[in-house]
Amino acid sequence: IFRAMDAEVEHEEFNVKDWVTAAHPMGTCRMGTDKTNSVVDKFGRCHNHRNLFIVGASVFPTGAASNPVLTLSALTLMTVDEIKKKKS
């Protein structure tokens, strides 16, 4: 991307093998029932844009110490079912 923009970037050499993390960034698009304190409903549907769905860890209102992949998978399947229902 930086080459395409013809940008100059200063950085240290980066070795992927040196980078170890179990981080799962979460939040910023909080799930909830009240649009005054959340962004999406339980299906990931945006309160302000009814045809926009957000699926990912950004909808989590809190985080846990364990890997969120199974929860994300379940939320994704639930969201897909909701979208399919609305199309028919």
Sequence and secondary structure as in RCSB ss.txt:
>XXXX:A:sequence
IFRAMDAEVEHEEFNVKDWVTAAHPMGTCRMGTDKTNSVVDKFGRCHNHRNLFIVGASVFPTGAASNPVLTLSAL
TLMTVDEIKKKKS
>XXXX:A:secstr
 TTTTT         GGG         SS B S TTT SB TTSBBSS TT B  SGGG SS  SS  HHHHHHH
HHHHHHHHHHHH 
